[in-house]
Amino acid sequence: MTLRPYDRTRLKLLEFSPFERRPRGGWRFGTKTISTAIVDRLIASGRAEIVGEKLQLRSAK
């Protein structure tokens, strides 16, 4: 699955802070809602991972 141009903006947001899972579904960064489809693409690209209830950049190993 390839990233779309606007997904890079979400990756930049992840550099500042992880996304938190919303109680009613989806994700959020502060007050901004992030769709599950975007999170799925970031995970499929191998650049992000879910740890607990947060989505964060995948650590380089």
PDBQT receptor file of N, H, CA, C and O in Angstrom, charges set to zero:
ATOM      1  N   MET A   1       0.851  -1.170   0.000  1.00  0.00    +0.000 N 
ATOM      2  CA  MET A   1       0.000   0.000   0.000  1.00  0.00    +0.000 C 
ATOM      3  C   MET A   1       0.899   1.236   0.000  1.00  0.00    +0.000 C 
ATOM      4  O   MET A   1       1.827   1.339   0.802  1.00  0.00    +0.000 OA
ATOM      5  N   THR A   2       0.620   2.151  -0.888  1.00  0.00    +0.000 N 
ATOM      6  H   THR A   2      -0.134   2.067  -1.539  1.00  0.00    +0.000 HD
ATOM      7  CA  THR A   2       1.451   3.341  -0.990  1.00  0.00    +0.000 C 
ATOM      8  C   THR A   2       0.830   4.512  -0.241  1.00  0.00    +0.000 C 
ATOM      9  O   THR A   2      -0.388   4.613  -0.096  1.00  0.00    +0.000 OA
ATOM     10  N   LEU A   3       1.687   5.371   0.218  1.00  0.00    +0.000 N 
ATOM     11  H   LEU A   3       2.677   5.289   0.100  1.00  0.00    +0.000 HD
ATOM     12  CA  LEU A   3       1.228   6.565   0.915  1.00  0.00    +0.000 C 
ATOM     13  C   LEU A   3       0.732   7.588  -0.089  1.00  0.00    +0.000 C 
ATOM     14  O   LEU A   3       1.243   7.683  -1.205  1.00  0.00    +0.000 OA
ATOM     15  N   ARG A   4      -0.248   8.335   0.313  1.00  0.00    +0.000 N 
ATOM     16  H   ARG A   4      -0.663   8.258   1.220  1.00  0.00    +0.000 HD
ATOM     17  CA  ARG A   4      -0.749   9.432  -0.502  1.00  0.00    +0.000 C 
ATOM     18  C   ARG A   4      -0.020  10.696  -0.083  1.00  0.00    +0.000 C 
ATOM     19  O   ARG A   4       0.501  10.757   1.031  1.00  0.00    +0.000 OA
ATOM     20  N   PRO A   5       0.033  11.705  -0.939  1.00  0.00    +0.000 N 
ATOM     21  CA  PRO A   5       0.795  12.924  -0.609  1.00  0.00    +0.000 C 
ATOM     22  C   PRO A   5       0.410  13.549   0.737  1.00  0.00    +0.000 C 
ATOM     23  O   PRO A   5       1.279  14.025   1.467  1.00  0.00    +0.000 OA
ATOM     24  N   TYR A   6      -0.878  13.549   1.067  1.00  0.00    +0.000 N 
ATOM     25  H   TYR A   6      -1.584  13.162   0.474  1.00  0.00    +0.000 HD
ATOM     26  CA  TYR A   6      -1.284  14.180   2.326  1.00  0.00    +0.000 C 
ATOM     27  C   TYR A   6      -0.987  13.307   3.545  1.00  0.00    +0.000 C 
ATOM     28  O   TYR A   6      -1.092  13.784   4.675  1.00  0.00    +0.000 OA
ATOM     29  N   ASP A   7      -0.615  12.033   3.341  1.00  0.00    +0.000 N 
ATOM     30  H   ASP A   7      -0.530  11.646   2.423  1.00  0.00    +0.000 HD
ATOM     31  CA  ASP A   7      -0.217  11.186   4.466  1.00  0.00    +0.000 C 
ATOM     32  C   ASP A   7       1.102  11.667   5.059  1.00  0.00    +0.000 C 
ATOM     33  O   ASP A   7       1.367  11.450   6.241  1.00  0.00    +0.000 OA
ATOM     34  N   ARG A   8       1.910  12.303   4.264  1.00  0.00    +0.000 N 
ATOM     35  H   ARG A   8       1.695  12.480   3.304  1.00  0.00    +0.000 HD
ATOM     36  CA  ARG A   8       3.199  12.808   4.768  1.00  0.00    +0.000 C 
ATOM     37  C   ARG A   8       2.979  13.869   5.848  1.00  0.00    +0.000 C 
ATOM     38  O   ARG A   8       3.790  14.009   6.764  1.00  0.00    +0.000 OA
ATOM     39  N   THR A   9       1.892  14.605   5.736  1.00  0.00    +0.000 N 
ATOM     40  H   THR A   9       1.233  14.492   4.992  1.00  0.00    +0.000 HD
ATOM     41  CA  THR A   9       1.550  15.581   6.777  1.00  0.00    +0.000 C 
ATOM     42  C   THR A   9       1.292  14.869   8.094  1.00  0.00    +0.000 C 
ATOM     43  O   THR A   9       1.716  15.335   9.152  1.00  0.00    +0.000 OA
ATOM     44  N   ARG A  10       0.599  13.740   8.031  1.00  0.00    +0.000 N 
ATOM     45  H   ARG A  10       0.255  13.361   7.172  1.00  0.00    +0.000 HD
ATOM     46  CA  ARG A  10       0.324  12.970   9.255  1.00  0.00    +0.000 C 
ATOM     47  C   ARG A  10       1.608  12.409   9.844  1.00  0.00    +0.000 C 
ATOM     48  O   ARG A  10       1.750  12.330  11.064  1.00  0.00    +0.000 OA
ATOM     49  N   LEU A  11       2.548  12.018   8.983  1.00  0.00    +0.000 N 
ATOM     50  H   LEU A  11       2.433  12.082   7.991  1.00  0.00    +0.000 HD
ATOM     51  CA  LEU A  11       3.840  11.531   9.488  1.00  0.00    +0.000 C 
ATOM     52  C   LEU A  11       4.586  12.645  10.217  1.00  0.00    +0.000 C 
ATOM     53  O   LEU A  11       5.233  12.403  11.236  1.00  0.00    +0.000 OA
ATOM     54  N   LYS A  12       4.491  13.873   9.688  1.00  0.00    +0.000 N 
ATOM     55  H   LYS A  12       3.965  14.070   8.860  1.00  0.00    +0.000 HD
ATOM     56  CA  LYS A  12       5.130  15.014  10.361  1.00  0.00    +0.000 C 
ATOM     57  C   LYS A  12       4.492  15.239  11.733  1.00  0.00    +0.000 C 
ATOM     58  O   LYS A  12       5.197  15.535  12.698  1.00  0.00    +0.000 OA
ATOM     59  N   LEU A  13       3.164  15.101  11.830  1.00  0.00    +0.000 N 
ATOM     60  H   LEU A  13       2.591  14.860  11.046  1.00  0.00    +0.000 HD
ATOM     61  CA  LEU A  13       2.491  15.256  13.118  1.00  0.00    +0.000 C 
ATOM     62  C   LEU A  13       2.976  14.198  14.107  1.00  0.00    +0.000 C 
ATOM     63  O   LEU A  13       3.132  14.482  15.295  1.00  0.00    +0.000 OA
ATOM     64  N   LEU A  14       3.214  12.978  13.621  1.00  0.00    +0.000 N 
ATOM     65  H   LEU A  14       3.087  12.747  12.656  1.00  0.00    +0.000 HD
ATOM     66  CA  LEU A  14       3.699  11.906  14.496  1.00  0.00    +0.000 C 
ATOM     67  C   LEU A  14       5.090  12.200  15.047  1.00  0.00    +0.000 C 
ATOM     68  O   LEU A  14       5.458  11.681  16.100  1.00  0.00    +0.000 OA
ATOM     69  N   GLU A  15       5.865  13.024  14.347  1.00  0.00    +0.000 N 
ATOM     70  H   GLU A  15       5.565  13.445  13.491  1.00  0.00    +0.000 HD
ATOM     71  CA  GLU A  15       7.187  13.401  14.863  1.00  0.00    +0.000 C 
ATOM     72  C   GLU A  15       7.049  14.234  16.139  1.00  0.00    +0.000 C 
ATOM     73  O   GLU A  15       7.930  14.210  16.998  1.00  0.00    +0.000 OA
ATOM     74  N   PHE A  16       5.948  14.963  16.258  1.00  0.00    +0.000 N 
ATOM     75  H   PHE A  16       5.232  14.982  15.561  1.00  0.00    +0.000 HD
ATOM     76  CA  PHE A  16       5.727  15.803  17.438  1.00  0.00    +0.000 C 
ATOM     77  C   PHE A  16       5.125  15.027  18.599  1.00  0.00    +0.000 C 
ATOM     78  O   PHE A  16       5.536  15.202  19.746  1.00  0.00    +0.000 OA
ATOM     79  N   SER A  17       4.154  14.171  18.307  1.00  0.00    +0.000 N 
ATOM     80  H   SER A  17       3.820  14.029  17.376  1.00  0.00    +0.000 HD
ATOM     81  CA  SER A  17       3.452  13.458  19.361  1.00  0.00    +0.000 C 
ATOM     82  C   SER A  17       2.658  12.302  18.758  1.00  0.00    +0.000 C 
ATOM     83  O   SER A  17       2.214  12.396  17.614  1.00  0.00    +0.000 OA
ATOM     84  N   PRO A  18       2.471  11.210  19.510  1.00  0.00    +0.000 N 
ATOM     85  CA  PRO A  18       1.676  10.095  18.973  1.00  0.00    +0.000 C 
ATOM     86  C   PRO A  18       0.192  10.458  18.872  1.00  0.00    +0.000 C 
ATOM     87  O   PRO A  18      -0.285  11.363  19.555  1.00  0.00    +0.000 OA
ATOM     88  N   PHE A  19      -0.526   9.739  18.011  1.00  0.00    +0.000 N 
ATOM     89  H   PHE A  19      -0.138   9.003  17.456  1.00  0.00    +0.000 HD
ATOM     90  CA  PHE A  19      -1.972   9.883  17.924  1.00  0.00    +0.000 C 
ATOM     91  C   PHE A  19      -2.588   9.018  19.012  1.00  0.00    +0.000 C 
ATOM     92  O   PHE A  19      -2.053   7.961  19.346  1.00  0.00    +0.000 OA
ATOM     93  N   GLU A  20      -3.701   9.458  19.560  1.00  0.00    +0.000 N 
ATOM     94  H   GLU A  20      -4.135  10.317  19.289  1.00  0.00    +0.000 HD
ATOM     95  CA  GLU A  20      -4.398   8.698  20.595  1.00  0.00    +0.000 C 
ATOM     96  C   GLU A  20      -5.677   8.113  20.015  1.00  0.00    +0.000 C 
ATOM     97  O   GLU A  20      -6.347   8.740  19.195  1.00  0.00    +0.000 OA
ATOM     98  N   ARG A  21      -6.007   6.898  20.456  1.00  0.00    +0.000 N 
ATOM     99  H   ARG A  21      -5.463   6.389  21.123  1.00  0.00    +0.000 HD
ATOM    100  CA  ARG A  21      -7.236   6.256  19.994  1.00  0.00    +0.000 C 
ATOM    101  C   ARG A  21      -8.434   6.952  20.640  1.00  0.00    +0.000 C 
ATOM    102  O   ARG A  21      -8.440   7.203  21.845  1.00  0.00    +0.000 OA
ATOM    103  N   ARG A  22      -9.444   7.259  19.827  1.00  0.00    +0.000 N 
ATOM    104  H   ARG A  22      -9.439   7.055  18.848  1.00  0.00    +0.000 HD
ATOM    105  CA  ARG A  22     -10.662   7.893  20.323  1.00  0.00    +0.000 C 
ATOM    106  C   ARG A  22     -11.595   6.829  20.886  1.00  0.00    +0.000 C 
ATOM    107  O   ARG A  22     -11.639   5.716  20.361  1.00  0.00    +0.000 OA
ATOM    108  N   PRO A  23     -12.340   7.144  21.938  1.00  0.00    +0.000 N 
ATOM    109  CA  PRO A  23     -13.248   6.152  22.528  1.00  0.00    +0.000 C 
ATOM    110  C   PRO A  23     -14.329   5.664  21.558  1.00  0.00    +0.000 C 
ATOM    111  O   PRO A  23     -14.753   4.511  21.644  1.00  0.00    +0.000 OA
ATOM    112  N   ARG A  24     -14.779   6.516  20.646  1.00  0.00    +0.000 N 
ATOM    113  H   ARG A  24     -14.435   7.453  20.577  1.00  0.00    +0.000 HD
ATOM    114  CA  ARG A  24     -15.839   6.143  19.707  1.00  0.00    +0.000 C 
ATOM    115  C   ARG A  24     -15.293   5.703  18.362  1.00  0.00    +0.000 C 
ATOM    116  O   ARG A  24     -16.034   5.670  17.380  1.00  0.00    +0.000 OA
ATOM    117  N   GLY A  25     -14.024   5.366  18.295  1.00  0.00    +0.000 N 
ATOM    118  H   GLY A  25     -13.422   5.393  19.093  1.00  0.00    +0.000 HD
ATOM    119  CA  GLY A  25     -13.410   4.923  17.041  1.00  0.00    +0.000 C 
ATOM    120  C   GLY A  25     -12.595   6.029  16.403  1.00  0.00    +0.000 C 
ATOM    121  O   GLY A  25     -12.844   7.210  16.644  1.00  0.00    +0.000 OA
ATOM    122  N   GLY A  26     -11.633   5.654  15.598  1.00  0.00    +0.000 N 
ATOM    123  H   GLY A  26     -11.431   4.695  15.401  1.00  0.00    +0.000 HD
ATOM    124  CA  GLY A  26     -10.758   6.621  14.959  1.00  0.00    +0.000 C 
ATOM    125  C   GLY A  26      -9.623   7.038  15.879  1.00  0.00    +0.000 C 
ATOM    126  O   GLY A  26      -9.391   6.443  16.932  1.00  0.00    +0.000 OA
ATOM    127  N   TRP A  27      -8.933   8.068  15.453  1.00  0.00    +0.000 N 
ATOM    128  H   TRP A  27      -9.121   8.551  14.598  1.00  0.00    +0.000 HD
ATOM    129  CA  TRP A  27      -7.751   8.539  16.164  1.00  0.00    +0.000 C 
ATOM    130  C   TRP A  27      -7.790  10.050  16.251  1.00  0.00    +0.000 C 
ATOM    131  O   TRP A  27      -8.540  10.707  15.529  1.00  0.00    +0.000 OA
ATOM    132  N   ARG A  28      -6.971  10.602  17.148  1.00  0.00    +0.000 N 
ATOM    133  H   ARG A  28      -6.362  10.069  17.735  1.00  0.00    +0.000 HD
ATOM    134  CA  ARG A  28      -6.914  12.057  17.242  1.00  0.00    +0.000 C 
ATOM    135  C   ARG A  28      -5.494  12.521  17.537  1.00  0.00    +0.000 C 
ATOM    136  O   ARG A  28      -4.694  11.818  18.154  1.00  0.00    +0.000 OA
ATOM    137  N   PHE A  29      -5.218  13.733  17.071  1.00  0.00    +0.000 N 
ATOM    138  H   PHE A  29      -5.868  14.304  16.570  1.00  0.00    +0.000 HD
ATOM    139  CA  PHE A  29      -3.982  14.440  17.376  1.00  0.00    +0.000 C 
ATOM    140  C   PHE A  29      -4.449  15.781  17.918  1.00  0.00    +0.000 C 
ATOM    141  O   PHE A  29      -4.850  16.659  17.153  1.00  0.00    +0.000 OA
ATOM    142  N   GLY A  30      -4.397  15.942  19.233  1.00  0.00    +0.000 N 
ATOM    143  H   GLY A  30      -4.072  15.229  19.854  1.00  0.00    +0.000 HD
ATOM    144  CA  GLY A  30      -4.981  17.132  19.849  1.00  0.00    +0.000 C 
ATOM    145  C   GLY A  30      -6.474  17.115  19.591  1.00  0.00    +0.000 C 
ATOM    146  O   GLY A  30      -7.156  16.175  19.998  1.00  0.00    +0.000 OA
ATOM    147  N   THR A  31      -6.998  18.134  18.925  1.00  0.00    +0.000 N 
ATOM    148  H   THR A  31      -6.443  18.898  18.594  1.00  0.00    +0.000 HD
ATOM    149  CA  THR A  31      -8.423  18.154  18.591  1.00  0.00    +0.000 C 
ATOM    150  C   THR A  31      -8.682  17.694  17.166  1.00  0.00    +0.000 C 
ATOM    151  O   THR A  31      -9.838  17.614  16.751  1.00  0.00    +0.000 OA
ATOM    152  N   LYS A  32      -7.639  17.390  16.411  1.00  0.00    +0.000 N 
ATOM    153  H   LYS A  32      -6.700  17.454  16.748  1.00  0.00    +0.000 HD
ATOM    154  CA  LYS A  32      -7.794  16.954  15.010  1.00  0.00    +0.000 C 
ATOM    155  C   LYS A  32      -8.106  15.467  14.953  1.00  0.00    +0.000 C 
ATOM    156  O   LYS A  32      -7.411  14.656  15.565  1.00  0.00    +0.000 OA
ATOM    157  N   THR A  33      -9.142  15.117  14.224  1.00  0.00    +0.000 N 
ATOM    158  H   THR A  33      -9.706  15.776  13.727  1.00  0.00    +0.000 HD
ATOM    159  CA  THR A  33      -9.527  13.721  14.045  1.00  0.00    +0.000 C 
ATOM    160  C   THR A  33      -8.779  13.128  12.858  1.00  0.00    +0.000 C 
ATOM    161  O   THR A  33      -8.695  13.743  11.795  1.00  0.00    +0.000 OA
ATOM    162  N   ILE A  34      -8.238  11.928  13.049  1.00  0.00    +0.000 N 
ATOM    163  H   ILE A  34      -8.307  11.429  13.912  1.00  0.00    +0.000 HD
ATOM    164  CA  ILE A  34      -7.502  11.210  12.007  1.00  0.00    +0.000 C 
ATOM    165  C   ILE A  34      -8.291   9.940  11.702  1.00  0.00    +0.000 C 
ATOM    166  O   ILE A  34      -8.650   9.199  12.616  1.00  0.00    +0.000 OA
ATOM    167  N   SER A  35      -8.562   9.687  10.429  1.00  0.00    +0.000 N 
ATOM    168  H   SER A  35      -8.270  10.289   9.686  1.00  0.00    +0.000 HD
ATOM    169  CA  SER A  35      -9.377   8.524  10.069  1.00  0.00    +0.000 C 
ATOM    170  C   SER A  35      -8.595   7.222  10.232  1.00  0.00    +0.000 C 
ATOM    171  O   SER A  35      -7.365   7.198  10.199  1.00  0.00    +0.000 OA
ATOM    172  N   THR A  36      -9.345   6.160  10.406  1.00  0.00    +0.000 N 
ATOM    173  H   THR A  36     -10.344   6.180  10.433  1.00  0.00    +0.000 HD
ATOM    174  CA  THR A  36      -8.748   4.833  10.525  1.00  0.00    +0.000 C 
ATOM    175  C   THR A  36      -8.052   4.434   9.231  1.00  0.00    +0.000 C 
ATOM    176  O   THR A  36      -7.037   3.738   9.266  1.00  0.00    +0.000 OA
ATOM    177  N   ALA A  37      -8.583   4.867   8.090  1.00  0.00    +0.000 N 
ATOM    178  H   ALA A  37      -9.407   5.433   8.062  1.00  0.00    +0.000 HD
ATOM    179  CA  ALA A  37      -7.973   4.536   6.795  1.00  0.00    +0.000 C 
ATOM    180  C   ALA A  37      -6.557   5.110   6.694  1.00  0.00    +0.000 C 
ATOM    181  O   ALA A  37      -5.653   4.448   6.183  1.00  0.00    +0.000 OA
ATOM    182  N   ILE A  38      -6.366   6.326   7.175  1.00  0.00    +0.000 N 
ATOM    183  H   ILE A  38      -7.100   6.864   7.590  1.00  0.00    +0.000 HD
ATOM    184  CA  ILE A  38      -5.038   6.945   7.147  1.00  0.00    +0.000 C 
ATOM    185  C   ILE A  38      -4.088   6.179   8.059  1.00  0.00    +0.000 C 
ATOM    186  O   ILE A  38      -2.949   5.901   7.683  1.00  0.00    +0.000 OA
ATOM    187  N   VAL A  39      -4.551   5.841   9.245  1.00  0.00    +0.000 N 
ATOM    188  H   VAL A  39      -5.476   6.067   9.551  1.00  0.00    +0.000 HD
ATOM    189  CA  VAL A  39      -3.728   5.079  10.188  1.00  0.00    +0.000 C 
ATOM    190  C   VAL A  39      -3.363   3.726   9.586  1.00  0.00    +0.000 C 
ATOM    191  O   VAL A  39      -2.224   3.277   9.717  1.00  0.00    +0.000 OA
ATOM    192  N   ASP A  40      -4.317   3.075   8.929  1.00  0.00    +0.000 N 
ATOM    193  H   ASP A  40      -5.242   3.439   8.822  1.00  0.00    +0.000 HD
ATOM    194  CA  ASP A  40      -4.033   1.786   8.288  1.00  0.00    +0.000 C 
ATOM    195  C   ASP A  40      -2.945   1.915   7.228  1.00  0.00    +0.000 C 
ATOM    196  O   ASP A  40      -2.073   1.051   7.132  1.00  0.00    +0.000 OA
ATOM    197  N   ARG A  41      -2.984   2.989   6.426  1.00  0.00    +0.000 N 
ATOM    198  H   ARG A  41      -3.692   3.691   6.504  1.00  0.00    +0.000 HD
ATOM    199  CA  ARG A  41      -1.951   3.199   5.397  1.00  0.00    +0.000 C 
ATOM    200  C   ARG A  41      -0.585   3.438   6.036  1.00  0.00    +0.000 C 
ATOM    201  O   ARG A  41       0.419   2.918   5.550  1.00  0.00    +0.000 OA
ATOM    202  N   LEU A  42      -0.534   4.221   7.126  1.00  0.00    +0.000 N 
ATOM    203  H   LEU A  42      -1.350   4.643   7.521  1.00  0.00    +0.000 HD
ATOM    204  CA  LEU A  42       0.742   4.494   7.783  1.00  0.00    +0.000 C 
ATOM    205  C   LEU A  42       1.352   3.215   8.355  1.00  0.00    +0.000 C 
ATOM    206  O   LEU A  42       2.565   3.014   8.295  1.00  0.00    +0.000 OA
ATOM    207  N   ILE A  43       0.499   2.355   8.910  1.00  0.00    +0.000 N 
ATOM    208  H   ILE A  43      -0.486   2.518   8.959  1.00  0.00    +0.000 HD
ATOM    209  CA  ILE A  43       0.973   1.083   9.457  1.00  0.00    +0.000 C 
ATOM    210  C   ILE A  43       1.426   0.161   8.325  1.00  0.00    +0.000 C 
ATOM    211  O   ILE A  43       2.485  -0.460   8.419  1.00  0.00    +0.000 OA
ATOM    212  N   ALA A  44       0.631   0.070   7.257  1.00  0.00    +0.000 N 
ATOM    213  H   ALA A  44      -0.229   0.575   7.181  1.00  0.00    +0.000 HD
ATOM    214  CA  ALA A  44       0.967  -0.801   6.123  1.00  0.00    +0.000 C 
ATOM    215  C   ALA A  44       2.271  -0.378   5.446  1.00  0.00    +0.000 C 
ATOM    216  O   ALA A  44       2.989  -1.213   4.896  1.00  0.00    +0.000 OA
ATOM    217  N   SER A  45       2.570   0.916   5.489  1.00  0.00    +0.000 N 
ATOM    218  H   SER A  45       1.986   1.594   5.936  1.00  0.00    +0.000 HD
ATOM    219  CA  SER A  45       3.811   1.392   4.876  1.00  0.00    +0.000 C 
ATOM    220  C   SER A  45       5.034   1.057   5.726  1.00  0.00    +0.000 C 
ATOM    221  O   SER A  45       6.171   1.185   5.271  1.00  0.00    +0.000 OA
ATOM    222  N   GLY A  46       4.792   0.628   6.964  1.00  0.00    +0.000 N 
ATOM    223  H   GLY A  46       3.868   0.524   7.334  1.00  0.00    +0.000 HD
ATOM    224  CA  GLY A  46       5.898   0.278   7.860  1.00  0.00    +0.000 C 
ATOM    225  C   GLY A  46       6.494   1.463   8.586  1.00  0.00    +0.000 C 
ATOM    226  O   GLY A  46       7.543   1.333   9.217  1.00  0.00    +0.000 OA
ATOM    227  N   ARG A  47       5.853   2.611   8.514  1.00  0.00    +0.000 N 
ATOM    228  H   ARG A  47       5.001   2.717   8.002  1.00  0.00    +0.000 HD
ATOM    229  CA  ARG A  47       6.411   3.815   9.136  1.00  0.00    +0.000 C 
ATOM    230  C   ARG A  47       5.810   4.129  10.499  1.00  0.00    +0.000 C 
ATOM    231  O   ARG A  47       6.324   4.985  11.219  1.00  0.00    +0.000 OA
ATOM    232  N   ALA A  48       4.726   3.448  10.859  1.00  0.00    +0.000 N 
ATOM    233  H   ALA A  48       4.308   2.753  10.274  1.00  0.00    +0.000 HD
ATOM    234  CA  ALA A  48       4.072   3.702  12.143  1.00  0.00    +0.000 C 
ATOM    235  C   ALA A  48       3.650   2.378  12.760  1.00  0.00    +0.000 C 
ATOM    236  O   ALA A  48       3.529   1.366  12.071  1.00  0.00    +0.000 OA
ATOM    237  N   GLU A  49       3.429   2.402  14.069  1.00  0.00    +0.000 N 
ATOM    238  H   GLU A  49       3.528   3.225  14.629  1.00  0.00    +0.000 HD
ATOM    239  CA  GLU A  49       3.008   1.207  14.784  1.00  0.00    +0.000 C 
ATOM    240  C   GLU A  49       2.105   1.617  15.947  1.00  0.00    +0.000 C 
ATOM    241  O   GLU A  49       2.192   2.733  16.459  1.00  0.00    +0.000 OA
ATOM    242  N   ILE A  50       1.240   0.692  16.349  1.00  0.00    +0.000 N 
ATOM    243  H   ILE A  50       1.170  -0.215  15.933  1.00  0.00    +0.000 HD
ATOM    244  CA  ILE A  50       0.363   0.930  17.491  1.00  0.00    +0.000 C 
ATOM    245  C   ILE A  50       1.031   0.328  18.721  1.00  0.00    +0.000 C 
ATOM    246  O   ILE A  50       1.422  -0.840  18.724  1.00  0.00    +0.000 OA
ATOM    247  N   VAL A  51       1.156   1.140  19.760  1.00  0.00    +0.000 N 
ATOM    248  H   VAL A  51       0.838   2.088  19.757  1.00  0.00    +0.000 HD
ATOM    249  CA  VAL A  51       1.689   0.684  21.041  1.00  0.00    +0.000 C 
ATOM    250  C   VAL A  51       0.660   1.071  22.090  1.00  0.00    +0.000 C 
ATOM    251  O   VAL A  51       0.471   2.252  22.383  1.00  0.00    +0.000 OA
ATOM    252  N   GLY A  52      -0.002   0.072  22.652  1.00  0.00    +0.000 N 
ATOM    253  H   GLY A  52       0.151  -0.888  22.414  1.00  0.00    +0.000 HD
ATOM    254  CA  GLY A  52      -1.069   0.351  23.606  1.00  0.00    +0.000 C 
ATOM    255  C   GLY A  52      -2.231   1.028  22.899  1.00  0.00    +0.000 C 
ATOM    256  O   GLY A  52      -2.792   0.471  21.956  1.00  0.00    +0.000 OA
ATOM    257  N   GLU A  53      -2.594   2.206  23.337  1.00  0.00    +0.000 N 
ATOM    258  H   GLU A  53      -2.138   2.659  24.103  1.00  0.00    +0.000 HD
ATOM    259  CA  GLU A  53      -3.681   2.984  22.750  1.00  0.00    +0.000 C 
ATOM    260  C   GLU A  53      -3.161   4.147  21.914  1.00  0.00    +0.000 C 
ATOM    261  O   GLU A  53      -3.903   5.089  21.636  1.00  0.00    +0.000 OA
ATOM    262  N   LYS A  54      -1.889   4.091  21.510  1.00  0.00    +0.000 N 
ATOM    263  H   LYS A  54      -1.286   3.326  21.736  1.00  0.00    +0.000 HD
ATOM    264  CA  LYS A  54      -1.284   5.194  20.760  1.00  0.00    +0.000 C 
ATOM    265  C   LYS A  54      -0.649   4.707  19.478  1.00  0.00    +0.000 C 
ATOM    266  O   LYS A  54      -0.129   3.594  19.402  1.00  0.00    +0.000 OA
ATOM    267  N   LEU A  55      -0.699   5.567  18.464  1.00  0.00    +0.000 N 
ATOM    268  H   LEU A  55      -1.121   6.471  18.525  1.00  0.00    +0.000 HD
ATOM    269  CA  LEU A  55      -0.007   5.319  17.205  1.00  0.00    +0.000 C 
ATOM    270  C   LEU A  55       1.232   6.195  17.204  1.00  0.00    +0.000 C 
ATOM    271  O   LEU A  55       1.142   7.403  17.420  1.00  0.00    +0.000 OA
ATOM    272  N   GLN A  56       2.378   5.597  16.963  1.00  0.00    +0.000 N 
ATOM    273  H   GLN A  56       2.451   4.615  16.788  1.00  0.00    +0.000 HD
ATOM    274  CA  GLN A  56       3.623   6.363  16.963  1.00  0.00    +0.000 C 
ATOM    275  C   GLN A  56       4.479   5.946  15.793  1.00  0.00    +0.000 C 
ATOM    276  O   GLN A  56       4.246   4.913  15.165  1.00  0.00    +0.000 OA
ATOM    277  N   LEU A  57       5.477   6.768  15.508  1.00  0.00    +0.000 N 
ATOM    278  H   LEU A  57       5.666   7.607  16.018  1.00  0.00    +0.000 HD
ATOM    279  CA  LEU A  57       6.432   6.415  14.448  1.00  0.00    +0.000 C 
ATOM    280  C   LEU A  57       7.144   5.135  14.846  1.00  0.00    +0.000 C 
ATOM    281  O   LEU A  57       7.465   4.920  16.015  1.00  0.00    +0.000 OA
ATOM    282  N   ARG A  58       7.382   4.302  13.870  1.00  0.00    +0.000 N 
ATOM    283  H   ARG A  58       7.122   4.476  12.921  1.00  0.00    +0.000 HD
ATOM    284  CA  ARG A  58       8.107   3.052  14.123  1.00  0.00    +0.000 C 
ATOM    285  C   ARG A  58       9.559   3.399  14.433  1.00  0.00    +0.000 C 
ATOM    286  O   ARG A  58      10.179   4.192  13.724  1.00  0.00    +0.000 OA
ATOM    287  N   SER A  59      10.083   2.820  15.465  1.00  0.00    +0.000 N 
ATOM    288  H   SER A  59       9.579   2.176  16.041  1.00  0.00    +0.000 HD
ATOM    289  CA  SER A  59      11.457   3.101  15.853  1.00  0.00    +0.000 C 
ATOM    290  C   SER A  59      12.414   2.387  14.913  1.00  0.00    +0.000 C 
ATOM    291  O   SER A  59      12.191   1.239  14.529  1.00  0.00    +0.000 OA
ATOM    292  N   ALA A  60      13.474   3.079  14.552  1.00  0.00    +0.000 N 
ATOM    293  H   ALA A  60      13.656   4.012  14.864  1.00  0.00    +0.000 HD
ATOM    294  CA  ALA A  60      14.497   2.504  13.664  1.00  0.00    +0.000 C 
ATOM    295  C   ALA A  60      15.319   1.492  14.447  1.00  0.00    +0.000 C 
ATOM    296  O   ALA A  60      15.819   1.802  15.529  1.00  0.00    +0.000 OA
ATOM    297  N   LYS A  61      15.462   0.290  13.912  1.00  0.00    +0.000 N 
ATOM    298  H   LYS A  61      15.056   0.038  13.033  1.00  0.00    +0.000 HD
ATOM    299  CA  LYS A  61      16.226  -0.754  14.615  1.00  0.00    +0.000 C 
ATOM    300  C   LYS A  61      17.373  -1.220  13.772  1.00  0.00    +0.000 C 
ATOM    301  O   LYS A  61      18.132  -2.094  14.191  1.00  0.00    +0.000 OA
TER     302      LYS A  61
